[in-house]
Amino acid sequence: MRVPSCTVQAIPVASGIAIGRVMVFHSTSLPVKDIKITPAQKDEELARFHAALEITKVQLAELQTKLRAKLHDSDADIFEAHLLLVDDRTMISEVEKSISEELYDAESAIYRAVDKFAAAFSAVEDSYLQERAIDIRDVGSRIVGNIADAGQQMLAYDEPRIVIAPTLTPSETVGLNRDKVLGFAVETGSATSHTAILARSLKLPAVVGMPRDLLDSLTVADKLIVDGFSGKVIVNPDAATEEAYRLKQREAERIFRQLSDESELRAVTTDGFSVEIAANVEASEDYNEIRRQGANGIGLFRTEFIFMDENHLPDEDEQFEIYKKLMISAGNDPVTIRTLDIGGDKLNSGISRTPEQNPFLGLRGIRLCLRERRDLFDTQLRALMRAGMHGNMQIMLPMISCMDELRETRQIIESLKKELSARGVPFADNIPLGVMIETPAAAMTADRFAAEADFFSIGSNDLIQYTIAADRSNERVGHLYRPGHPSVLRLIKYTVTEAVKQNIPVSVCGQIAEDMAMIPFLLGLGVNELSMSPGAIPLVKKLIRSCSMHECAELAEQAMLCNDSAEVMQLSRKMIHQRVPELADI
């Protein structure tokens, strides 16, 4: 029996519109086991584990090679991260210990290790890092599947369909037959998950946040419309609704073809205000592809992934090579590198030494680097200063809340310059040093920071969270986490105003930088650089070229007088619909 017609609001993670019947996907993850062995069986279980590791390495390498022929190198490199996990000495040792000392069979030992490391990533406040827990579980399931000789789930349908599932791992995503998949509608995940990244690269519309009870009730007889622009999912639409969405689908395809042709055009408003568009990236991404999307530099390079292995923290030379490679690939384009942004609860005991009751308000970012891990901070800064010789680098400090943190960092840098000089090591002498404005304290004292910092970068995700006092990863207060809250706009306005007085640039590198509804306000408040995921760049540039700076400034003033975010968003939607109606629903 078909589910009654209804509409649900999910979270869009890959743009486009999919219309088709349901494909029910059951995860290939195997059930968790807790099986003990005898001491005499240890060697056999260790052998099974290592044999499965070797098979997994071959599979992932082959998968990566095949994907390079179909996708961008940066997307295929997602499985480079999986290969690194298979080779991770910490993970392997954990499994070997569980088999040899605790006498678990190979499958049970793998799941125990996977759960331990995935739980560590899940506890990280940064949603981007939280998603890496999915990758760890994906690799674990693949290894266990190779031990059990369990193949990929085969889905045989006579027509392309929309995949529904509680979750999809990267392996499951790329393992699906592209010719038989129209899009995804899943329960868990986010825009930063590797599955979402792959969906965007495969040009498959996708949403997350689907209600579990609805997913459980859908069958292959049901039809869906998945709107990857708005996040709406329409179950068993009537004929008129389906036809309207097919028209929208064709129009969206036309617009994206046009945007691709316009990727080289600069982001300049109709009255001449120029906005720099940069990309947020991680180590595995290909800068040449980012440039082709229309980016002019890197506005946020996350360095946390360099510090994943608790048994081997990268030394100065290892970090130098990573940063040097990035600088050379970017050429003369500006590259903003964020120093280690890890908190007291994050990743591993190799970095944080002291557990905290409330780590989100504890030794995060610059606080950890200055107060507990000066050794890591000094090493990173030396590596950055050396790599700065090879390009146009800026260094950005996260979680700044007081002037002492900026001044102390400058003193450290001056001391490290003397140290490098004494060693005869060449380094960049005048790398701009900026601060992330992501706490209300930093925003409200922007006048002081602007006098001593070389640039500002507004980390909107945390600024919103701390201003509204709503944990953005907590679904119970998700209704309060609203980028358009007038208080957030006022903090951004004050930050920009004080930066302009000191003639320093201001960028936004959080999620709102690619939020179509927020961009007119950011322009109106005077933000002159936006940094975002590469795939969002063409659309954002199109919107900016369609706006008047004068009108955006008036809109921002109106927004700060609104009572709530709903009123603010209404202003924006009205303007976009008037000025560039073809983007209104995207």
N, C-alpha and C positions, 0 to 999 in steps of 0.2 A: 504494500500500500504506500502511495506517495505521501510525503509530508505536506501538510497544508501550506499554501503560499504565504510567505512572510519575508521580511527584510531585516537583516541584522547588521550592526555596525562593527566591523573588524578594524584592524590596523593595516594600512597599505604598506608593503615593503618592496614591491616591484610593479612598475606602472604598466598600464595596458588594460584591456578588457577581454575577458574570456567568457564564452557562452557555450555550454555543453552539459552533457550528462555526467553523473558522478562516477569516479573510479575510486573505490574504497581500498586504501592501502594499509596493510598491517605491517608494522615495523619488523625489520629483520633482526632486531635485537633479541638475543636469546634470554630465557628466564634466568635470574640469578640463582646460582647453586651454592651450596655450603657443604661440600663433600670432603670428608677426611680420608687420608691414605695411611698406609703403614710405612715405617722407615724404609722398608725394603723397596717401596715403590717410588722413592724420591727421584732416583736417576731417570726412571722411565718418564715421570711427569715433567722433569726439567727438559728432557729430550723432546717431548711433545711440544712444550712451550717454545723452545728455540727453533724447532722445525716450522712451527706456525709463524714465528717472526720472519723467517726467511721468505716463506710464501707470501706473507703480507707485503714485504718490501718489494718483491717482484710485481705483485698486483698493483700497488700504488704507483710504482715507476711506469708501468704500462699504461695505467689510467691517465697519468699526467701527460705522457707522450701523446695519447689519443686526444686529450683535451686541447693540447697546444695547437692541434690541427683545426680545431673547431672554435675555440674561444681565444680571448686575449691571454698572453703569457701570465699576466698578473692574476687572472682567475684560475688558470691551471696551477699556479704556484700555491693555491690553497692546499693542494695535496703534498707540496713540499713540506708544509708544516706538519702534515700527517706523517710523512717519512721521518721527520725529526723526532716526532713522538715515539715512533717505533724504535728509533735508535737511542732514545733517552736513557742514559745510564741509571738515573734515579728510579725511573719507572721499572726498568728491567731488574734492578737490584731488589726493589720492593716485592716483585713477583717471585723472584728466586728465594728470597727470605721466607715468604709465605709458604712456599713449597717445602723448602729444606728444614726450616725451624718450626713452623707451625703445622706442618703436615696437611696442607690443603692440596686438592688435586689442581691441575693446571688451570682449568676453567674458573674454579672458585678463587684461586690466587689472583688471576687477572682481574676479575670483577672487584675484588677487595682493593686492589691497587688503583683501579680506575675510579672507584667510588671515593677513595681518599683524595686523589688529585682533582677530580671533578668538583668535589665539595669545596676545595680550597678556592678554585676559580669562581664557583657560584657565590661565594661569600664576598667577592670583590664588589665594591660599589659601582665601579665603571661598568656600564652595561655591555660595552664592547668586549671587555675582558670576561665578563660572565658568560658570553656566548662561546668562549673557548672550551667550556665544560662539555658542550655538545660535541666538539671535535674529539676530545679525549674519549668520550663514551663511544663515539663512532669508531675510532681506532680499536678500542677494546673489543667492541662487538665483531669487528672484522677479524681480529686475531682469534677470538673464541670460535667464530664461524669456520675459520680454517682448521682449527683443532677438530671441530665436530664435522667438518666437511659439509657445512650447510651452504647451499648456493643462494644467489640473489633471488628474491621473490619475483616470479614471472607474472606479468599482468597481460592477459590476452583479451583484447577488446576489438570489435569490428569497426570502431570509430574513435577518433581522438576524444579524450575526456578530461575532466577537471579532477585532479587528485585531491582527496581529502584524507587527513590523517591527524592523529594527536601531535606528531612532530615528524620532521624529515631531517635526516642527517645529510651532510654533503655527499657521502657515498651513495645513499639511497637516491638523492636528487639526480646525480649524474648517471646513475645506473638505470634510470627509467628510459624507456624508448621515447625519444623526443618527438617522433612522428605521431605518438599516441597520447601526448600530453598537451593540454591547452593552457593549464595554469594550476596553481596550488591554493588550497584553503586549509590552513592548519591551526591547531590550537596554540602551540608554544613557538617562541622565536621572537626575533626583532629585526629591524632594518639593518643592523650591523652583523647579523649572523652570516656565516659562510654560506648557508643554504639560501638566504635572501640574495647574497652577492651573486651566487650561481644562477638563481632565477632571473636576475636582471641581465646577466651576461647571455643567458639562453633566450632572453626576450620572452619570458613567460610571466604573465600577470600573477601576482601572489599577494595574499593577505595572511596575517597571523592574528591570534586572539579570537579565534572562532569558539563559540560556546560548546563545551564538551557534550552536553546533552543533545544538542542539535547534530553534531557530528555522529554521535552514536545512533541517531534515529534515521540518518540518511542512507539510502540504498542506491543501487545502480539504476533504479527506475527514475530517480529524481534528477531534475535539471537545475543548474545554477547559472547565475550571472555573477561573475567576480569582477568588481570594479577596482583595479589596482591603483587608481588615482585617488578615489575618495575613501576606499576601504569598505564600501557597501557590498553586501552579498545578498542577492535576491534569490530566494528559493522558489522553484516552480513558478516563474513569472507568467503573466498572461501574454497573449500575442502582441498586444500594443506595446507593452513594456519591452519585450524582447526586440521588436523592430526598432524602437527608439534607441536601444543600446547598440544595435548593429550599425545604425547610422553614426552614433558616437564613436564606435570602434573604427569605422572607416575614416572619420575625420581626424581622430587621434593619430592614426597611422600616417596620414598626410602631413600633419603638423610635425611629427618626429622626423620624417624624411627631410622636411624643410630645415628643422633645427640642426640636423647633421650637416647640411650644406652650409649653415651659417656659423659653425663652431669657431671659425677664425675671427669672426667679428668681435670687436671689443664691447664691453658692457658700459655703454654711455647713455645717459638719460636723454630724453628729447630736447632738454635745455642745456646739455653739455656737461653734466656732472659725471665724472669718470669713476668707476668702481673697479678695483682690482679683484679678480676672481682667482682664488687659489684652491688647492686640494688638501684634504686630510688623508694622510697615507700611513702605512706601516712598512716594515722592512721588505716585505715580499713583493710589493707592488712595482710595476714597470712605469718609470716616469715618462718614457716616450708615449705610451698609451694615454697617460694623464694629460700630456701636452696636446695630443690629438683631440681630446675632449674639449679643449679650449682653456685649460688652466694656465695661469701665469705664475708659476711657482708653487711651493708647498707651504701652506699656512699652519699646518700642524703635523709634525712627524713624531709619532709616539715611540718612546724608547723602552717601554716596559717589557716588550717581548725579548729584548736582549738579555733580560735578567730572569728567565724562566727556570733555569736549572739551579736548584738549591745547592747542589754539590759542585757546581762550577760557575761561579760568577765571572763574567768576562773581564779580562785585564785591560789595561790601557791600550795595548797594541791591537787586540781583537776589536775593541770598540772603534779605534781609529780607522781600521780598515772598513768597517761597516759605514761609518759616517763619510769617509773619503769617497767610497763608491757612490753613495747618494749624491754628494756634492758634484762629482764629475758628471753623473748622469743628468743633473739639473742644469749644468752649464752656468750661464750667467743669471738664471732665474733665481729669485730669492727663496731660501729654504729656512723655515723657522722650526728649530728642534726644541721640543719640550724636555727638560731634564726629568729624571726619574720621578714618576708620579705614582707612588705606591704607598699604601697606608699600613697601619699597625696590624691589620687583619689580613693583609694581602699576600697571595701567592705562596710564600714559603718561609720557613724559619731561617733560611740562609740570608734573608734580608732583614726581616723584622725580628727583634730579639725579645720584646716584651709584649705579652698579650694585654689588650685593653678592653675595658668594659664597654666603651662607646667609641670604637675606632673611627667612625665617620666624622667625629669631632676631635680626633686625637692626632697622632703623629702621621699626618698625611703629607705627601708631596714634599715641599721645601722644608717642612717641620722635621720630617724623618731624616732628610739629608743633613740638616744643620745640627740636629740634637742627638741623633742616634747612629747615623751611618755617614759620618764625615769621610770615612775612608772611601766609600763608594762614590760619594759626591766629588771628591777631589780627583779620583780616577776618571770619572766621566767628564769633568770639566777640562782636564788635561787633554783627553782624547778629542774633545770638541774643538779646543783651541788649535790643536795640530791639524785637524781636518779642515778647519776654517781657511787654511791656506789654499784650498782647492775649489773654492766657490764663494757664493754670496750667502753667507750664513748669518742667522740671528739665533740667539739663545733665549728661551722663554722659561720663566720660573712659575711652577704651579702652586696653587693653594696659598698664595700670598695674602696676609692679613694685616701686617704692620711694616712700617718703614725699616725697622731693625733687620728684617729678613733680607731686604734688598741691599742694604748697606753692608751687612755681613758678607753676603755673596760677593759683592764688589771687592771687599777686602781679601777674600779668599782667592779671587781671580788674580789680583795683583800679586799675591804671594806665590801663586802657581806660575805666573810669568817669570818671576825671578828663578824659580826652581827649574823651569824648562830652559831658561837662558844658561843657567849653570851647567846643565847637561848638554848644551850645544844643540838642542832640538828646535827646529824652526816652528813658529806658531803664528797665528793671526793675532795682531796686537789690539785691534779695535773692533771686536765683534759686538754689534748692538745687543744690549741686554734689556729684555722686556719682562713685564709681569702679566700674568693672567688675572683678569678681574673676574673672580668667581665666588667671592665672598662679599656680603654687604659691607663689611668693614673696609675692604679695598675700594669698593665703589664709592663709599661715602667720604673717603679720604683721597679720592682721585686727584685732587688739587696738589696734595703733597707728593704723591707718586709721580705725577706728570712732570714735576720739577727735576726728578732724578732718574726716571726710567727713559729708555730710548724708544719704547713703543708699548702700546697696550694690546692685549688680545682678550676679548670677552669670552670666557667659557660659560656660555649661557646655560648649559645643562645644570651645572652646580649652582650658578647664580640664582636660577629660578628655584631650585630645591631649597637652598639655604634662606632665601628671602621669604618664601611662602611657608617654610618649615614643613615641607611635605616630601618624604622619601620617594624619589621618582621610580624606584623599583618595587614599591609597596602598592599593590592593587587597591588596598582598602582606602588609600588617600589619593588614588590616581585622579579623581575628579577635581582635586585642588591644584594639581600640577599643571598650570596653564601658562604658556609662554607670553600670552597677551595680557597678563595681569598688569594693571596700570602701575603698580609699585615697581615691577621689573622694568617697564619702559622708562620710568622716572630715574631709576638708577643708571640705566644705559645713557639717558640724556645727560645726566650730570657728568658721567665718565667722559663722554665725547666732548662736552663743553670745556672741561678742564684740560683735556688733551689738546684741543684746538688752541687754547691760550698759550700752550708751551710748544705748539707746532710739532707734535708727535703724532704718528699715525695710529689709528684704531681699527682693529679687525674684529670680526666675530667668527669663532671657530666651532661653536656648538651647533646643535641640531637646528636651531632657528635660522641659521644661515642658508638653509635650503628649503625652509618652510615658505611656500609661496605666499601664504597669507601674512607672514611676518615681514617679508622683504620690503614692502613699501614703507613700513614703520622704521625699519633700520636705516633705509636711505634718508627718510625724513629727519631722523635723529642725527644724521651726519656721519654714519659709519662709512669708511672709505675702502674697506676690504672685507670680503666674505670668503671663508674657507669651508669647503664642503666635500662630501663624497664625490668622486669624479663623475659618476653617472648623472648627477643632478645639474652639472654645470651648464649644458646647452639650454635647458629649460629656464634656469635662473637668469642667464644672460638675455634671453628673449624677453623676459618680463621686465628687466631693467631698461632695455632699449625701448620699451613701450610706455615707460613712466616719465612723468615730469617731476624733477626734483622739487620744484615749487609746490606742486600739488601734494607730494609726499610729505613735505615739511608741514603743510597745513593739516594733513591727515594725522600726523604724529602728535601735533598739538591737541587736536580733538580727542585723540585716544587717551592722552594722559588726564583728561577731564572725565573720562567714562567711569562708571561705577564698578564694572567687572569686565572680565575677558570676553564674555559673550558680546557685549556692546562693541568692544574693540574689534573683534573678528568680523562683525557685521559691517563695520566701516570699510575694512579691507576688501571683503568680498564684493561689496558694491562698487568700489573703485576698479578692481580688476575686471569685473564684468563689463563696466563701461568702457574702459580703455583697451582691453585686450580680451574680448569675450571668448576667443578660441582657447584661452588658457584657464578660464574660470572654473572648469570642472576637473582640471588636471592637478 
